[in-house]
């Protein structure tokens, strides 16, 4: 190639290189214009775990701490005061110094994090960390600890164990009462349906059933929840007392002078009633059926609530020898049938109609009280029998030794 051709080629290369340099310069100016250098991350404190159960351990962990700390100071609450200081830590000497608010359960780590052992509900709240830097600057950051009770198993209580259909209202309460707890109710394993007869308290802890019906027997369950635990009660069933009816048919009523109470119970012998030749209900069988019963479909012989009468305690013997067994039976006329409970010298005994105490000693001497209760009339009657246990022979007591 001649000199002219070489000069032309060199000129083209210089022009291309100059354009490339201009382009790179333009890109660099753009980067410098719109790019910001990274800033120092903000120091934060997090609770691990975020929600803790009472009795567990909690760590207030320091994150994004500065690289040149001189010391750490922890304070109880969201303000800094000498009386609230928990602990201070000198980085160079690695010495921790407890403060006035130190309980003996706090431990500070070289990175400034603070461990709480065996946490209590009183430890709930805010905590403040002061970080002193070598350049004299001080950084302040606050963390929070949330402590909750490990919930016990709930149980349901009722203000009325035997409500009468369409007359009584019942208040069911989920026990025990604990703070920061959510209460949930279910019936027949399903959520409660909206009803004008159902009323929940503001905290959902009590459920009121207005004018109960036989369809409100349940079972009911309550559930308790908080951020660290949950519990479910055993099923609770209502015993709703109701009056059987036979629409459009005749109902035979016993004791007509006392039927105006509006509440009736079947007698001890229940009659299955069927259509008679006159189109009314008449007896067809004579046998007992538990209530409610699918076998009883028409009218009933009804009895108004009555009693209980004063209970009787048998046998009549009052003297026993040591080593013998005591068998007492209590009975009271009552409709509906009475419920029985016992007291021995004022101390409650098993709630049963028959009381049995084996291997008697002189300590078993005393007053034995039978209490008969009627859920319909809401009345109680009592009878007291004095039992004497003695080594002295009493005529007629030998028969007792055969039990």
BATI-131956 format. One line per 5 residues: number of its first residue (from 1); for each residue x, y, z of N, C-alpha, C. Coordinates in steps of 0.1 Angstrom, whole numbers, plus 5000, padded with zeros to 4 digits. Each point is the difference from the previous one (the first is absolute). Layout:
! BATI-131956
NUM) X:Y:Z:X:Y:Z:X:Y:Z | ...
END
This chain:
! BATI-131956
1) 5008:4988:5000:4992:5012:5000:5009:5012:5000 | 4994:5011:4994:5008:5012:5000:4998:5008:5013 | 5008:5010:5002:4999:5009:5011:4987:5006:5002 | 4993:5003:4990:4987:5007:5001:4989:4990:5006 | 5001:4988:4994:4990:4989:5005:5003:4997:5015
6) 5012:4999:5004:5003:4997:5015:4996:5012:5008 | 5001:5012:4996:4996:5011:5008:4985:5000:5002 | 4993:4997:4989:4985:4999:5001:4995:4990:5010 | 5007:4988:5000:4996:4989:5009:5003:5004:5015 | 5011:5007:5002:5003:5004:5013:4990:5011:5005
11) 4996:5008:4991:4990:5011:5004:4987:4993:5004 | 4996:4990:4993:4987:4993:5004:5001:4994:5014 | 5012:4993:5003:5002:4994:5013:4999:5010:5011 | 5007:5012:4998:5000:5010:5010:4986:5006:5003 | 4992:5001:4989:4987:5005:5001:4991:4991:5008
16) 5001:4986:4998:4992:4990:5007:5004:5000:5015 | 5013:5001:5003:5005:4999:5014:4995:5013:5007 | 5000:5011:4994:4995:5012:5006:4985:4999:5003 | 4992:4994:4991:4986:4999:5003:4997:4991:5011 | 5008:4989:5001:4999:4990:5011:5003:5007:5014
21) 5010:5008:5000:5004:5007:5013:4989:5009:5004 | 4994:5007:4990:4990:5010:5003:4987:4992:5006 | 4997:4988:4994:4989:4993:5005:5002:4995:5014 | 5012:4995:5003:5003:4995:5014:5000:5012:5010 | 5005:5011:4996:5000:5012:5008:4985:5004:5004
26) 4992:4999:4989:4986:5004:5003:4993:4990:5010 | 5003:4987:4998:4994:4990:5009:5005:5003:5015 | 5013:5003:5001:5006:5002:5013:4993:5012:5007 | 4998:5011:4992:4994:5012:5006:4985:4996:5004 | 4993:4992:4993:4987:4996:5003:5000:4992:5013
31) 5009:4990:5002:5001:4992:5012:5003:5009:5012 | 5009:5010:4998:5004:5008:5012:4988:5010:5003 | 4992:5002:4990:4989:5009:5003:4988:4993:5008 | 4997:4988:4996:4988:4993:5006:5004:4990:5010 | 5012:4996:5003:5004:4990:5009:5003:5006:5014
36) 4994:4995:5011:5003:5004:5013:5008:4989:5007 | 5010:5004:5008:5008:4990:5007:4991:4994:5011 | 5002:4987:5004:4992:4994:5011:5002:5007:5013 | 4989:5001:5008:5001:5007:5013:5001:4989:5011 | 5004:5004:5012:5002:4991:5011:4986:4995:5004
41) 4998:4987:5002:4987:4994:5003:4996:5004:5014 | 4987:5002:5002:4995:5004:5013:5000:4989:5010 | 5005:5003:5012:5000:4990:5011:4986:4996:5004 | 4997:4988:5002:4987:4995:5004:5001:4990:5011 | 4989:4998:5008:4999:4989:5010:4988:4992:4997
46) 5001:4987:4999:4989:4991:4998:4999:4990:5012 | 4988:4996:5003:4998:4990:5010:4999:4986:4994 | 5007:4991:5006:5001:4986:4995:4996:4991:5011 | 4988:4993:5000:4990:5002:4990:4992:5012:5001 | 4992:5004:4990:4992:5013:5001:4990:4999:5011
51) 4994:4988:5002:4990:4998:5011:5005:4988:5008 | 5001:5002:5013:5006:4990:5009:4990:4995:5010 | 5001:4987:5004:4992:4995:5011:5007:5002:5013 | 4992:5003:5010:5006:5002:5014:5008:4988:5004 | 5012:5003:5005:5009:4989:5005:5011:4997:4989
56) 4999:5005:4988:5009:4997:4990:5011:5011:5000 | 5010:4998:4990:5011:5010:4999:4997:5009:4988 | 5004:5013:5001:4998:5009:4989:5013:5008:4998 | 5004:5002:4987:5012:5007:4996:4996:5013:4993 | 5005:5011:5005:4999:5013:4993:5013:5001:4992
61) 4999:4997:4987:5011:4999:4991:5003:5013:4993 | 5013:5005:5000:5004:5012:4994:5004:4998:4986 | 4994:5007:4990:5003:4998:4986:5006:5013:4994 | 5009:4998:4991:5007:5011:4993:5007:5010:5009 | 5006:4994:5010:5007:5008:5010:5013:5007:4993
66) 5004:5011:5005:5012:5007:4995:5012:4992:5002 | 5010:5003:4991:5013:4992:5001:5009:5005:5010 | 4998:5012:5007:5010:5005:5009:4993:5003:5014 | 4993:4990:5006:4993:5003:5012:5010:5001:5012 | 4998:5009:5009:5008:5001:5012:4993:4993:5012
71) 4987:5000:5000:4992:4993:5010:4985:5000:4998 | 4993:4991:5007:4986:4999:4999:4994:5002:5014 | 4988:5006:5000:4992:5003:5012:4985:4997:4998 | 4995:4990:5008:4986:4996:4998:4992:5006:5012 | 4988:5005:4996:4991:5006:5010:4986:4994:4999
76) 4993:4999:5011:4986:4995:5000:4991:5012:4997 | 4991:4998:4990:4991:5010:4996:5005:5007:4988 | 4992:5010:4995:5004:5008:4988:5006:5013:5003 | 5005:5002:5013:5007:5012:5003:5013:4996:5007 | 5010:5009:4999:5013:4997:5006:5001:5007:5014
81) 5002:4992:5010:5001:5005:5014:5009:4991:5008 | 5009:5006:5008:5010:4991:5008:4993:4989:5008 | 4988:5003:5006:4993:4990:5008:4994:4989:4992 | 4999:5002:4987:4994:4990:4991:5011:4991:4992 | 5013:5003:5003:5011:4993:4993:5000:4985:5004
86) 5000:4992:4990:5001:4985:5003:5015:4996:5001 | 5007:5003:4989:5014:4996:5000:5008:5009:4990 | 5013:5002:5002:5009:5006:4991:5011:4991:4996 | 5006:5002:4988:5010:4991:4995:5011:5008:4993 | 5013:4999:5005:5011:5006:4994:5007:4991:4990
91) 5000:5004:4988:5005:4991:4989:5015:4997:5002 | 5009:5010:5003:5014:4997:5001:5004:4991:5011 | 4993:5002:5012:5004:4991:5011:4991:4988:5001 | 4989:5000:4992:4990:4988:5000:4994:4998:5014 | 4998:5011:5007:4994:5000:5014:4986:5004:5000
96) 4991:4992:5005:4986:5004:5002:4997:5004:5014 | 4993:5011:5002:4997:5006:5013:4985:5001:5002 | 4994:4992:5009:4986:5001:5003:4995:5013:5005 | 4988:5004:4996:4995:5013:5005:4989:4998:5010 | 4993:5010:5005:4990:4999:5010:4988:4992:4995
101) 4997:4999:4987:4989:4993:4995:5003:4986:4996 | 5012:4995:5004:5004:4986:4996:4993:4991:5010 | 4994:4989:4995:4992:4991:5008:5008:4987:5002 | 5012:4998:4994:5007:4988:5001:4997:4990:4989 | 4990:5004:4992:4997:4991:4989:5004:5005:4986
106) 5007:5011:5000:5004:5006:4987:5015:4998:4998 | 5004:4997:4988:5013:4998:4996:5003:5007:4987 | 5011:5009:5000:5003:5008:4988:5012:4993:4992 | 4999:5000:4987:5010:4993:4992:5009:5011:4994 | 5012:4996:4995:5010:5009:4995:4994:5009:4988
111) 4991:4994:4993:4994:5008:4989:4989:5009:5004 | 4997:5001:5014:4990:5009:5005:4986:4994:5002 | 4998:4988:4995:4987:4994:5001:4998:4996:5015 | 4987:5000:5004:4997:4998:5015:4991:4988:5001 | 5003:4990:5008:4993:4988:5002:4992:5000:5013
116) 4987:4997:5000:4992:4999:5012:4997:4985:5002 | 5002:4995:5012:4997:4986:5003:4988:5000:5009 | 4992:4989:4998:4988:4997:5009:4992:5013:5000 | 4995:5004:4988:4993:5012:4999:4987:5000:5008 | 4995:5011:5005:4987:5001:5007:4992:5011:4993
121) 4987:5000:5003:4991:5009:4994:5004:5015:5004 | 5006:5002:5011:5005:5013:5004:5011:5005:4991 | 5006:4991:4992:5011:5005:4991:4995:5005:4987 | 4987:5000:4998:4994:5005:4988:5002:5015:4999 | 5004:5005:4989:5002:5015:4998:5011:5003:4991
126) 5004:5013:5001:5011:5006:4991:5013:5000:5008 | 5011:4999:4992:5014:5001:5005:5008:5008:4991 | 5009:5009:5005:5007:5009:4993:5015:4997:5001 | 5007:5000:4988:5014:4998:4999:5007:5013:4996 | 5011:5003:5007:5009:5011:4997:5013:4994:4995
131) 5004:5004:4988:5013:4996:4995:5010:5012:4999 | 5011:4999:5008:5009:5011:5000:5012:4996:4990 | 5002:5009:4990:5010:4998:4990:5013:5007:5004 | 5011:4995:4994:5013:5006:5003:5002:5014:4996 | 4992:5005:4991:5001:5014:4996:4991:5009:5009
136) 4994:4994:5010:4992:5008:5010:4986:5000:4997 | 4996:4995:4988:4986:5000:4996:4992:4989:5008 | 4987:5003:5003:4992:4990:5007:4988:4997:4992 | 4997:4987:4998:4988:4996:4993:4991:4993:5010 | 4987:5004:4998:4989:4995:5009:4990:4992:4992
141) 4996:4988:5004:4991:4991:4993:4991:4993:5011 | 4988:4998:4996:4990:4994:5010:4995:4986:4994 | 4999:4990:5009:4994:4987:4996:4988:4997:5010 | 4992:4990:4996:4989:4997:5008:4999:4985:5002 | 4996:4996:5012:4998:4986:5004:4985:4998:5003
146) 4994:4989:4994:4986:4997:5002:4999:4986:5006 | 4995:4999:5012:4999:4988:5008:4985:4996:5001 | 4997:4987:4998:4986:4995:5002:5000:4988:5008 | 4989:4998:5007:4998:4988:5008:4998:4988:4992 | 5006:4989:5004:4998:4987:4994:4986:4995:5005
151) 4990:5001:4991:4986:4999:5004:4997:4986:5006 | 4993:4999:5011:4995:4987:5005:4988:4995:4992 | 4997:4987:5002:4988:4995:4993:4988:5007:5005 | 4991:5005:4991:4988:5007:5005:4989:4991:5004 | 4991:5004:5007:4988:4993:5003:4988:5009:5000
156) 4988:4994:4998:4987:5007:4999:4992:4999:5013 | 4996:5011:5005:4991:5000:5012:4986:5006:4996 | 4990:4996:5007:4986:5005:4997:4994:5005:5012 | 4992:5011:4999:4992:5005:5011:4987:4992:5003 | 4997:4991:4991:4987:4993:5002:5002:4986:4994
161) 5001:4990:5009:5003:4986:4995:4988:4993:4995 | 4988:5004:5003:4987:4994:4995:4990:5011:4996 | 5003:5006:4989:4991:5011:4995:4987:4994:4995 | 4989:5008:5001:4987:4995:4995:4998:5006:4987 | 4995:4992:4990:4998:5005:4987:4991:5011:4999
166) 5004:5010:4991:4992:5012:4997:4998:5009:5013 | 5006:4997:5011:4998:5009:5012:5013:5005:5005 | 5011:4992:5000:5012:5004:5006:5010:5004:4990 | 5009:5009:5004:5012:5003:4992:5012:4995:5007 | 5010:4997:4992:5013:4993:5005:5012:5009:4996
171) 5009:5002:5010:5012:5007:4997:5012:4989:5001 | 5006:4998:4989:5012:4991:5000:5013:5009:5000 | 5009:4996:5009:5012:5008:5001:5012:4991:4998 | 5010:5005:4992:5012:4993:4997:5010:5004:5011 | 5004:4991:5008:5010:5002:5011:5014:4994:4996
176) 5011:5006:5006:5000:5011:5009:5002:5013:4991 | 4998:5012:5007:5002:5012:4993:5015:5004:5000 | 5005:5002:4988:5014:5003:4999:5002:5012:4990 | 5010:5009:5002:5001:5012:4992:5006:4996:4987 | 4998:5009:4990:5005:4998:4986:4996:4987:4994
181) 4988:4996:5003:4995:4987:4995:4987:5002:4992 | 5000:4992:4989:4988:5000:4991:4992:4988:5004 | 4986:5002:5000:4991:4989:5003:4992:4997:4988 | 4999:4987:4997:4991:4995:4988:4991:4989:5005 | 4987:5001:4995:4990:4990:5004:4996:4991:4988
186) 4996:4988:5003:4995:4991:4990:4989:4992:5006 | 4990:4995:4992:4990:4991:5004:4999:4989:4990 | 5000:4988:5005:5000:4988:4991:5011:5001:4990 | 5012:5005:5005:5012:5000:4992:4999:5010:4989 | 4991:5009:5000:4998:5010:4990:5000:5014:5006
191) 5004:5010:4992:4999:5014:5005:4986:5004:5003 | 4998:5009:5009:4987:5005:5004:4993:5007:4988 | 4988:4997:4998:4992:5007:4990:4993:5012:5006 | 4998:5010:4992:4994:5012:5005:4986:4998:5004 | 4996:5004:5012:4987:4998:5005:4997:5011:5010
196) 4987:5004:5001:4996:5010:5009:5000:4995:5015 | 5000:4986:5001:5000:4994:5013:5015:4998:5006 | 5010:5002:4991:5013:4998:5005:5007:5014:5001 | 5007:5002:5011:5006:5013:5003:5014:4997:5006 | 5010:5006:4993:5014:4999:5005:5004:5013:5007
201) 5008:4999:5011:5005:5011:5007:5011:5007:4991 | 5004:5012:5003:5009:5008:4992:5013:4992:4998 | 5005:4993:5010:5012:4992:4998:4998:4986:4996 | 4987:4996:4997:4997:4987:4995:5001:4989:5011 | 5003:5004:5012:5002:4990:5011:4987:4994:5005
206) 4989:5007:5000:4988:4994:5004:4990:5000:4988 | 4992:4989:5000:4990:4997:4990:4987:4999:5007 | 4990:5009:4997:4987:4999:5006:4990:4995:4990 | 4992:4990:5004:4990:4994:4992:4986:5004:5007 | 4993:5008:4992:4987:5005:5005:4989:4991:4997
211) 4992:4997:5010:4988:4991:4999:5004:4987:4993 | 5008:4992:5007:5005:4988:4994:4989:4990:4995 | 5003:4992:4990:4991:4990:4995:5008:4987:5001 | 4992:4989:4997:5006:4987:5001:5011:4998:4989 | 5000:5009:4990:5011:4999:4990:5013:5007:5004
216) 5000:5006:5012:5012:5007:5004:5009:4992:5009 | 4998:4986:5000:5007:4992:5010:5015:5000:4997 | 5004:5002:4987:5014:5000:4997:5005:4987:4993 | 5012:4996:5003:5010:5005:5009:5007:5013:4996 | 5004:5008:5010:5007:5013:4998:5015:4998:5003
221) 5008:5007:4993:5014:5000:5003:5005:5015:4999 | 5010:5003:5008:5006:5013:4999:5015:4998:4998 | 5006:5009:4992:5014:4999:4997:5007:5014:5004 | 5012:4999:5005:5007:5011:5004:5013:5001:4992 | 5004:5012:4996:5012:5002:4992:5007:5013:5004
226) 5013:4999:5000:5009:5012:5000:5012:4997:4991 | 5009:5010:4998:5010:4998:4990:5010:4988:5003 | 4999:4994:5012:5010:4989:5003:4993:4987:5003 | 4987:4999:5002:4994:4988:5004:4985:5000:4996 | 4994:4988:5001:4985:4999:4998:4995:4988:5008
231) 4987:5000:5003:4994:4989:5007:4986:4999:4997 | 4994:4987:5001:4986:4998:4997:4994:4992:5012 | 4988:5004:5004:4994:4994:5011:4994:4986:4997 | 4996:4993:5010:4992:4988:4998:4986:5004:4996 | 4993:4991:4992:4986:5004:4997:4991:5001:5012
236) 4992:5010:4999:4990:5003:5011:4986:4999:4994 | 4992:4992:5007:4986:4997:4995:4990:5006:5010 | 4990:5007:4996:4989:5005:5008:4990:4990:5002 | 4994:4999:5012:4989:4992:5003:4987:5008:5000 | 4994:5002:4988:4988:5008:4999:4988:4992:5004
241) 4992:5005:5010:4988:4994:5004:4989:5005:4991 | 4992:4991:4994:4990:5004:4991:4987:4992:5003 | 4989:5006:4995:4987:4994:5002:4995:4993:4988 | 4999:4986:5000:4995:4994:4988:4986:5004:4996 | 4997:5001:4987:4987:5005:4996:4995:4991:4989
246) 4987:4999:4999:4993:4992:4989:4990:5009:4993 | 5004:5007:4990:4992:5010:4993:4988:4993:4994 | 4988:5006:5002:4988:4995:4994:4994:4988:5007 | 5006:4995:5011:4994:4988:5007:4998:5003:5015 | 4994:4991:5006:4997:5002:5014:5012:4995:5009
251) 5003:5007:5010:5011:4997:5009:4995:4997:5014 | 5002:4989:5005:4995:4996:5014:5010:5006:5010 | 4995:5008:5010:5008:5006:5009:4997:4995:5014 | 5010:4995:5007:4998:4996:5014:5002:5012:5009 | 4993:5000:5012:5001:5010:5010:4996:5014:4994
256) 4987:5000:4996:4995:5012:4992:5001:5013:5008 | 5001:4999:5013:5000:5012:5008:5014:5007:5000 | 5010:4994:4994:5013:5006:5000:5006:5001:4986 | 4992:5000:4990:5006:5000:4986:5001:5014:4995 | 4997:5010:5008:5000:5014:4995:5014:5006:5000
261) 5010:4992:5005:5013:5005:4999:5006:5002:4986 | 4994:4993:4991:5004:5001:4986:5013:4991:4997 | 5005:4993:5010:5012:4992:4997:4996:4986:5006 | 5003:4989:4992:4996:4987:5004:5011:4990:4998 | 5000:4989:5007:5009:4990:4998:4993:4986:4999
266) 5005:4991:4992:4994:4987:5000:5001:4993:5014 | 4991:4992:5004:5001:4993:5012:5010:4989:4999 | 5001:4992:5011:5009:4989:5000:4997:4990:4989 | 4987:4998:4997:4996:4991:4990:4995:5008:4988 | 5007:4998:4989:4996:5008:4988:4991:4991:4991
271) 4989:5006:4995:4991:4993:4991:5002:5004:4986 | 5002:4990:4991:5000:5002:4986:4985:5001:4996 | 4996:5012:4994:4986:5002:4997:4999:5000:4985 | 4989:4994:4995:4997:4999:4986:4986:5005:4997 | 4997:5001:4987:4986:5005:4997:4989:4991:5005
276) 4990:5005:5006:4989:4992:5005:4989:5001:4989 | 4989:4992:5003:4989:5000:4990:4993:5014:4999 | 5001:5008:5010:4994:5013:5000:5009:5011:4994 | 5012:4996:4996:5009:5009:4994:5008:5007:5010 | 5000:4996:5013:5008:5006:5010:5011:4990:5003
281) 5009:5004:5009:5011:4992:5004:4996:4991:5011 | 5003:4987:4999:4997:4990:5010:5012:4991:5003 | 5000:4994:5012:5012:4991:5003:5000:4988:4991 | 5012:4996:4995:5001:4988:4993:5010:4990:5006 | 5010:5006:5008:5010:4991:5007:5002:5006:5013
286) 5006:4992:5009:5003:5005:5014:5014:4996:5003 | 5010:5008:4997:5014:4998:5002:5007:5013:5001 | 5013:4999:5005:5008:5012:5002:5008:5003:4988 | 5002:5013:4997:5008:5004:4989:5009:5012:5005 | 5012:5000:4997:5008:5012:5003:4996:5012:4992
291) 5002:5012:5005:4996:5012:4992:5013:5007:4995 | 5000:5006:4988:4989:4999:4990:5000:4986:4994 | 4988:4996:4995:4999:4986:4994:4992:5001:4987 | 5005:4993:4990:4993:4999:4987:4988:4991:5001 | 4999:4992:5011:4988:4992:5001:4988:5007:5005
296) 5002:5012:5006:4989:5008:5005:4997:5010:4990 | 4989:4999:4993:4997:5008:4989:4987:5008:5001 | 4992:4997:5010:4987:5007:5001:4999:5008:5013 | 4989:4997:5008:4998:5007:5012:5006:4992:5012 | 5000:5006:5012:5006:4994:5011:4992:5002:5013
301) 5002:4991:5009:4995:5003:5014:5011:5009:5006 | 4996:5012:5004:5010:5009:5005:4998:5003:5015 | 5011:5003:5007:4999:5003:5014:5007:5014:5002 | 4993:5008:5008:5006:5013:5004:5012:4997:5009 | 5011:5009:5000:5011:4998:5008:4996:5001:5015
306) 5006:4991:5008:4996:4999:5014:5012:4995:5008 | 5001:5005:5013:5010:4995:5009:5013:5008:4999 | 5010:4995:5006:5000:4986:5006:4995:5000:5014 | 4995:4988:5004:4996:4998:5014:5013:4999:5009 | 4998:5000:5013:5012:4998:5009:5006:4986:4997
311) 5012:4999:4997:5006:4987:4997:5001:4991:5012 | 4999:4987:4997:5002:4990:5011:5014:4993:4997 | 5007:4997:5011:5013:4993:4999:4998:4986:5006 | 5004:4991:4993:5000:4986:5005:5014:4993:4998 | 5003:4990:5009:4991:4994:5010:4999:5009:5012
316) 4992:4996:5010:4998:5008:5012:5011:4999:5010 | 5009:4990:4999:5011:4998:5010:5009:5012:5000 | 5004:5004:5012:5008:5011:5002:5014:4997:5007 | 5001:4987:5005:5012:4997:5007:5008:4989:4992 | 5013:5002:4999:5008:4991:4992:5013:4997:5008
321) 5006:4989:4997:5012:4996:5007:5012:5003:4990 | 5012:5003:5006:5011:5003:4991:5003:4988:4990 | 5003:5004:4988:5003:4989:4990:4988:4997:4992 | 4988:5004:5004:4988:4997:4992:4999:5010:4988 | 4991:4997:4991:4997:5009:4989:4987:5007:5002
326) 5000:5013:4996:4988:5008:5000:4994:5001:4987 | 4987:4996:4999:4992:5001:4987:4987:5008:5003 | 4999:5012:4996:4989:5008:5002:4993:5003:4986 | 4987:4999:5000:4992:5003:4988:4990:5011:5003 | 4998:5009:4991:4991:5012:5002:4989:4999:4989
331) 4988:5003:5005:4989:5001:4990:4991:5011:5004 | 4995:5007:4989:4990:5011:5002:4990:5000:4989 | 4987:5000:5003:4990:5001:4989:5001:5014:4993 | 5002:4999:4987:5002:5013:4992:4997:4998:4986 | 4995:5010:4994:4997:5000:4985:5005:5013:4994
336) 5010:5001:4991:5008:4988:4996:5008:4994:5011 | 5006:4988:4997:5007:4993:5011:5011:5008:5006 | 5001:4999:5013:5010:5008:5008:5014:4996:4996 | 5009:5010:5002:5014:4998:5000:5006:5000:5014 | 5009:4992:5003:5005:4998:5014:5014:5004:5002
341) 5003:5005:5011:5014:5003:5004:5001:4998:5015 | 5012:4998:5005:5002:4997:5014:5011:5009:5007 | 4998:5002:5013:5010:5007:5008:5003:4991:5012 | 5012:4999:5003:5005:4992:5012:5007:5010:5010 | 4992:5003:5010:5005:5010:5010:5004:5013:4993
346) 4991:5004:4990:5002:5012:4993:5009:4999:4988 | 5007:4989:4998:5009:4998:4989:4993:4994:4988 | 5001:5005:4988:4993:4995:4988:5005:4985:4997 | 4990:4992:4996:5003:4986:4996:4995:4999:4986 | 5003:4988:4994:4996:4998:4986:4985:5002:4998
351) 4996:5006:4989:4986:5003:4996:4994:4988:4995 | 4994:4992:5008:4994:4987:4996:4989:4997:5010 | 4990:4991:4996:4989:4997:5008:5005:4991:5012 | 5010:4992:4997:5005:4990:5010:5014:5004:5004 | 5002:5000:5013:5014:5004:5006:5006:4987:5006
356) 5012:4998:4996:5007:4988:5005:5014:5004:5006 | 5002:4996:5013:5013:5002:5006:5005:4987:5006 | 5011:4994:4995:5005:4988:5006:5009:5002:5012 | 5002:4989:5008:5010:5000:5010:4998:5012:5009 | 4989:5001:5007:4998:5012:5009:5009:5001:5011
361) 5003:5012:5004:5008:5003:5012:4992:5010:5008 | 5005:5003:5012:4993:5010:5009:4999:5014:4993 | 5010:5002:4991:5000:5013:4992:4988:5002:4991 | 4993:4988:4997:4988:5001:4991:4987:5003:5008 | 5001:5001:5013:4989:5004:5008:4996:5014:4997
366) 4987:5003:5000:4995:5014:4998:4987:5000:4993 | 4996:5012:4996:4987:5003:4993:5002:4998:4985 | 4991:4992:4995:4999:4997:4985:4987:5006:4995 | 5002:5010:4990:4989:5007:4995:4997:4996:4986 | 4988:4997:4997:4996:4997:4986:4992:5012:4995
371) 5004:5005:4988:4993:5012:4994:4994:4995:4987 | 4986:5002:4999:4993:4996:4988:4996:5013:4993 | 5003:5001:4987:4997:5012:4992:4991:4997:4989 | 4991:5009:4997:4990:4999:4989:5003:5011:4990 | 5005:4996:4988:5003:5010:4990:4988:5008:4994
376) 4988:4994:5002:4988:5007:4995:4995:5010:5009 | 4999:4997:5013:4995:5010:5010:5011:5008:5006 | 5013:4996:4997:5011:5007:5005:5001:5000:5015 | 4994:4989:5007:5000:4999:5014:5009:4989:5005 | 5005:5002:5012:5009:4990:5007:4993:4996:5013
381) 5002:4987:5004:4996:4995:5013:5011:4992:5006 | 5002:5000:5013:5011:4993:5006:4995:4991:5012 | 5008:4990:5002:4998:4991:5012:5013:4997:5006 | 5001:5000:5013:5013:4998:5007:4999:4987:5008 | 5010:4992:4999:5001:4987:5008:5013:5000:5007
386) 5000:4997:5013:5013:4999:5008:5005:4986:5000 | 5012:4998:4996:5007:4987:5000:5011:5000:5011 | 4999:4989:5008:5010:4999:5010:5008:4987:4998 | 5013:5001:4999:5009:4989:4999:5008:4998:5013 | 4997:4988:5006:5006:4998:5014:5002:4985:5001
391) 5011:4997:5009:5003:4986:5002:4991:4994:5010 | 4991:5008:5006:4990:4995:5010:4990:4992:4993 | 4996:4988:5004:4991:4992:4993:4986:5005:5002 | 4992:5002:4990:4986:5004:5000:4991:4989:4995 | 4990:4996:5008:4992:4989:4996:4993:5003:4986
396) 5000:4990:4992:4995:5002:4986:5010:5004:4990 | 5012:5004:5005:5010:5005:4990:5007:4988:4993 | 4998:4988:5005:5007:4989:4993:4996:4998:4986 | 4988:5003:4997:4995:4999:4986:5008:5009:4991 | 5004:5011:5005:5008:5009:4991:5013:4995:4996
401) 5005:4991:5008:5014:4995:4997:4999:4990:4988 | 4988:4996:4996:4999:4991:4989:5001:5007:4986 | 5000:5013:5000:5001:5008:4987:5014:4997:4994
END
